[in-house]
Amino acid sequence: MKKGKFIIAVVMALALVVGTAVILGGCGKKEEAKEEIQEGGTFNYCLISDPVSLDPAQLQESQGIEVGKQIFDGLMDNDPKTM
């Protein structure tokens, strides 16, 4: 019985130390970006597998939906004045 309580106490202490380290790790000084944002070029995006189709009406698997969003989301924009 005592051994079980000791193990729980050690695990809780380790969790506290790790949690504190994670929280304090995010409190560092922020470094400003050194480069300007570059427009144009090629955007490479890693997928687990190739999409089955690029037809937006037939996108069913997650890879196809992700590619479809990248291709088709920027083709239309709603005008708030006409909505």
C-alpha positions, 0 to 999 in steps of 0.5 A: 500500500505504501509503495503504491502511494509513493509511486503516485507521489513521484509521478505527480511530482514529475508531472508538476515539474514537466508542466512547469517547464513547459509553461515557463518555456513559452515565457521567453523573449519573442524574436522579431522576424528578420525577413520580409514576407515574400509574395509569389513562388511555390507553396509545397504542402505534404499529404499522406496520399494523393487525392482521388479526384480534384472535382469539388463535387466528388471530394470525399476523403480528407486528402482530397478535401484539403487539396480542394480547399487550397484550390477552390477557396480563393476563387470566390469572395463574398461582397458584404455590401451585396449580402 
